[in-house]
């Protein structure tokens, strides 16, 4: 190993000496060619002049490369600065979009509050979803410390969401009308025909819930008619919009009608709700069933 290192060192030494001699020779030829004529001048023109041109070309190329590197460095710095500005604008735009969507939701809650102005209400945020993509049962961020109690009606969007089923000091559980265990006494607003609105999560992919047990009488019930909570409901306050009739058929017994309702609430994107802070029992003075 030591012998190889010694050989490499000797080679580098000879190479350096050879290059030095070559440079001195070229310089001598260049000086001589300027002061003399004849063979030396011809040799210089053949060797030195092309070499000088080559060196000048290399020098010029290296100068251009330096300028290019400097320009590239400046471009990269400018690009980084512009990217930071773009990132800042994207964040700002996202914040503005979120504020706009929140404002729209709050405006909906305000309009809903005005539509049911006879009832005292409080707003709450949805903080947890118990199952799946649909808000069949969920948790809100207000509880008994805020005056929330079991069986209070919950609204959002344009109508009824569900009912409070369990309450803690700073939270409450809500069962929505789309939950499989939910049954709400409803009625057609235009005819007062009563029906039972049943939750069915298997229908929610089509954006529908089911109604049944509506009397098959002479009253015409059409697609688009509003279904609201009935006055005979033991827990739901009267007249809260449930949704709109999307299909109605006469049952095989010829005595009743059934069909489907498009809910007034988007049960996939609930974020804020309104809770009516009086129960049906509170307002009627009756006992909850």
Phi, psi and omega per residue, in radians:
X1 nan -0.747 -3.140
X2 -1.131 -0.633 -3.140
X3 -1.130 -0.701 3.128
X4 -1.133 -0.724 3.099
X5 -1.075 -0.708 3.137
X6 -1.126 -0.722 3.111
X7 -1.121 -0.736 3.137
X8 -1.130 -0.708 3.132
X9 -1.125 -0.728 3.126
X10 -1.135 -0.695 3.141
X11 -1.107 -0.780 3.124
X12 -1.093 -0.638 -3.139
X13 -1.151 -0.810 3.137
X14 -1.155 -0.635 3.131
X15 -1.132 -0.735 3.126
X16 -1.113 -0.755 3.124
X17 -1.107 -0.733 -3.126
X18 -1.103 -0.761 3.127
X19 -1.136 -0.653 3.119
X20 -1.128 -0.801 3.131
X21 -1.076 -0.730 -3.133
X22 -1.089 -0.749 3.124
X23 -1.118 -0.768 3.128
X24 -1.077 -0.749 3.136
X25 -1.064 -0.767 3.134
X26 -1.128 -0.722 3.107
X27 -1.091 -0.751 3.135
X28 -1.090 -0.782 3.120
X29 -1.077 -0.669 -3.135
X30 -1.118 -0.774 -3.135
X31 -1.170 -0.781 -3.107
X32 -1.112 -0.668 -3.090
X33 -1.155 -0.438 3.133
X34 -1.370 -0.416 -3.034
X35 -1.877 -0.231 -3.071
X36 -2.240 2.933 3.056
X37 -2.171 2.926 3.085
X38 1.847 -2.608 -3.039
X39 -1.015 -0.717 -3.131
X40 -1.071 -0.704 -3.132
X41 -1.151 -0.699 3.141
X42 -1.142 -0.745 3.110
X43 -1.074 -0.734 -3.137
X44 -1.106 -0.728 -3.126
X45 -1.157 -0.564 -3.128
X46 -1.358 -0.573 -3.029
X47 -1.891 -0.955 -3.007
X48 -1.205 -0.844 -3.049
X49 -1.045 -0.848 3.089
X50 -1.061 -0.635 3.127
X51 -1.131 -0.734 3.109
X52 -1.087 -0.747 3.112
X53 -1.075 -0.726 3.128
X54 -1.111 -0.734 3.126
X55 -1.126 -0.720 3.114
X56 -1.094 -0.711 3.137
X57 -1.132 -0.740 3.097
X58 -1.100 -0.736 3.122
X59 -1.078 -0.751 3.119
X60 -1.117 -0.735 3.142
X61 -1.108 -0.726 3.125
X62 -1.159 -0.604 3.077
X63 -1.135 -0.738 3.096
X64 -1.104 -0.710 3.126
X65 -1.085 -0.683 3.113
X66 -1.099 -0.773 3.118
X67 -1.094 -0.714 -3.136
X68 -1.122 -0.730 3.099
X69 -1.083 -0.708 3.125
X70 -1.127 -0.752 3.117
X71 -1.113 -0.740 3.121
X72 -1.076 -0.709 3.114
X73 -1.098 -0.740 3.120
X74 -1.159 -0.703 3.130
X75 -1.107 -0.748 3.125
X76 -1.092 -0.729 3.116
X77 -1.107 -0.735 3.129
X78 -1.169 -0.693 3.124
X79 -1.112 -0.718 3.106
X80 -1.088 -0.717 3.133
X81 -1.136 -0.756 3.129
X82 -1.155 -0.666 3.123
X83 -1.117 -0.689 3.091
X84 -1.095 -0.693 3.108
X85 -1.141 -0.727 3.112
X86 -1.083 -0.800 3.131
X87 -1.040 -0.731 3.132
X88 -1.124 -0.707 3.130
X89 -1.193 -0.643 3.111
X90 -1.112 -0.779 3.110
X91 -1.081 -0.779 3.140
X92 -1.086 -0.735 3.130
X93 -1.124 -0.729 3.102
X94 -1.079 -0.712 3.116
X95 -1.122 -0.713 3.115
X96 -1.130 -0.703 3.111
X97 -1.104 -0.761 3.124
X98 -1.095 -0.725 3.114
X99 -1.126 -0.663 3.135
X100 -1.154 -0.785 3.127
X101 -1.117 -0.695 3.118
X102 -1.130 -0.702 3.109
X103 -1.086 -0.738 3.123
X104 -1.079 -0.738 3.132
X105 -1.151 -0.709 3.123
X106 -1.164 -0.622 3.069
X107 -1.121 -0.692 3.074
X108 -1.080 -0.752 3.117
X109 -1.107 -0.682 3.129
X110 -1.117 -0.787 3.110
X111 -1.101 -0.689 3.091
X112 -1.117 -0.711 3.106
X113 -1.054 -0.726 3.138
X114 -1.198 -0.598 -3.127
X115 -1.179 -0.487 3.128
X116 -2.126 0.905 -3.034
X117 -1.188 -0.269 3.133
X118 -1.246 -0.331 -3.098
X119 -1.806 2.404 3.028
X120 -1.372 2.353 -3.026
X121 -2.384 2.828 3.002
X122 -2.420 2.581 -3.109
X123 -1.634 2.665 3.096
X124 -2.599 2.757 3.082
X125 -1.740 2.497 3.026
X126 -1.355 2.209 -3.074
X127 -2.090 -0.057 3.132
X128 -2.871 2.502 3.117
X129 -2.100 2.183 -2.990
X130 -1.363 -0.439 -3.062
X131 -2.792 2.408 2.947
X132 1.081 -2.876 -3.130
X133 -1.448 -0.330 -3.056
X134 -1.761 2.519 3.140
X135 -1.470 1.248 3.122
X136 -1.383 -0.733 2.962
X137 -2.367 2.410 -3.073
X138 -2.694 2.987 -3.078
X139 -2.022 2.444 3.077
X140 -2.002 2.883 -3.000
X141 -1.644 0.430 3.053
X142 -2.315 2.567 -3.087
X143 -2.490 -2.620 -3.066
X144 -1.074 -0.536 3.087
X145 -1.114 -0.371 -3.134
X146 -1.816 0.168 3.117
X147 1.529 0.193 3.132
X148 -1.431 2.404 -3.140
X149 -2.388 2.822 3.114
X150 -1.061 2.515 3.116
X151 1.351 0.142 3.016
X152 -1.274 2.438 -3.136
X153 -1.358 2.499 -3.096
X154 -2.108 2.375 -3.109
X155 -2.273 2.845 3.033
X156 -2.925 2.976 3.105
X157 0.987 -1.910 3.133
X158 -2.064 0.078 -3.076
X159 -3.006 -2.558 -2.968
X160 -1.352 2.309 3.031
X161 -1.725 -0.897 -3.087
X162 3.004 -2.540 -3.037
X163 -2.507 2.578 3.107
X164 -1.284 2.247 -3.109
X165 -1.977 -0.345 -3.104
X166 -2.708 2.532 -3.024
X167 -2.380 2.371 2.968
X168 -2.055 -3.134 -3.114
X169 -1.032 -0.692 -3.074
X170 -2.225 0.319 3.133
X171 -2.661 2.882 3.061
X172 -2.646 2.604 3.083
X173 -1.715 2.460 3.129
X174 -2.179 2.310 2.992
X175 -1.791 2.133 -3.089
X176 -1.495 2.898 -3.098
X177 -1.271 -0.158 3.097
X178 -1.582 -0.126 3.128
X179 -1.147 2.545 -3.086
X180 -1.034 -0.448 -3.095
X181 -1.620 0.051 -3.061
X182 -1.561 2.344 3.005
X183 -2.390 2.163 -3.086
X184 -2.149 2.342 3.054
X185 -1.373 2.046 -3.115
X186 -2.114 3.051 3.059
X187 -2.687 2.681 3.085
X188 -1.314 2.174 -3.043
X189 -1.078 -0.657 -3.051
X190 -1.368 -0.428 -3.060
X191 -2.126 -0.220 -3.071
X192 1.163 0.237 3.042
X193 -1.186 2.243 -3.081
X194 -1.534 2.710 3.100
X195 -2.714 3.021 3.047
X196 -1.967 2.156 3.127
X197 -1.712 2.061 -3.046
X198 -1.973 2.346 3.077
X199 -1.247 2.541 3.119
X200 -2.764 1.767 -3.069
X201 -1.128 -0.414 3.128
X202 -1.178 -0.329 3.135
X203 -1.595 -0.214 -2.999
X204 -1.217 -0.393 3.069
X205 -1.121 -0.414 3.062
X206 -1.687 0.041 3.111
X207 1.227 0.649 -3.085
X208 -2.381 2.761 2.915
X209 -2.270 2.913 -2.989
X210 -1.811 2.566 2.911
X211 -2.206 2.702 -3.109
X212 -2.692 3.116 3.062
X213 1.050 0.540 3.039
X214 -1.571 2.291 -3.092
X215 -1.060 2.380 3.085
X216 -1.558 1.542 -3.102
X217 -2.084 -2.845 -3.108
X218 -1.393 -0.141 -3.139
X219 -1.234 2.329 3.135
X220 -1.562 2.148 3.061
X221 -1.985 2.128 -3.012
X222 -2.055 2.829 3.039
X223 -1.037 2.293 -3.122
X224 1.770 -0.258 3.103
X225 -1.122 2.532 -3.118
X226 -1.452 2.399 2.998
X227 -1.914 2.182 -3.136
X228 -2.130 2.945 3.093
X229 -1.164 2.476 -3.065
X230 -1.477 2.730 3.113
X231 -1.234 -0.286 -3.121
X232 -1.618 -0.015 3.107
X233 -1.108 2.373 -3.093
X234 -1.431 -0.333 -3.097
X235 -2.163 -0.424 -3.113
X236 -1.669 2.339 3.123
X237 -1.199 2.616 -3.020
X238 -1.262 2.491 2.928
X239 1.487 0.170 3.101
X240 -1.441 2.256 -3.082
X241 -1.118 2.235 3.056
X242 -1.687 -0.794 3.142
X243 2.999 -2.807 -3.043
X244 -2.192 2.395 3.129
X245 -1.062 2.209 3.083
X246 -1.923 -0.330 3.111
X247 -2.832 2.426 3.095
X248 -2.449 2.345 3.138
X249 -2.407 2.723 3.060
X250 -1.496 2.304 -3.121
X251 -1.239 2.874 -3.077
X252 -1.109 -0.406 3.126
X253 -1.374 -0.143 3.119
X254 1.159 0.094 -3.113
X255 -1.796 -0.449 -3.069
X256 -2.286 2.864 3.072
X257 -2.140 2.684 3.094
X258 -2.536 3.006 -3.140
X259 2.984 -2.688 -3.039
X260 -2.272 2.683 -3.116
X261 -2.206 2.412 2.950
X262 -1.557 2.000 -3.066
X263 -1.059 2.639 3.098
X264 -1.400 -0.138 -3.066
X265 -2.046 2.479 3.036
X266 -1.478 1.746 -3.040
X267 -1.437 0.118 3.093
X268 -1.781 -0.274 -3.021
X269 -2.345 0.716 3.111
X270 -1.286 2.272 3.082
X271 -2.249 -0.666 3.077
X272 -2.242 2.594 3.122
X273 -2.405 2.862 3.003
X274 -1.990 2.314 3.098
X275 -1.927 2.180 3.030
X276 -1.317 2.090 -2.940
X277 -1.523 0.396 2.974
X278 -2.328 2.408 3.105
X279 -1.533 2.921 3.083
X280 -1.035 -0.693 3.136
X281 -1.133 -0.676 3.111
X282 -1.065 -0.750 -3.044
X283 -1.366 -0.501 -3.123
X284 -1.724 -0.262 -3.121
X285 1.346 0.180 -3.120
X286 -1.665 3.079 3.101
X287 -1.645 2.477 3.115
X288 -1.245 2.382 3.141
X289 -1.671 nan nan
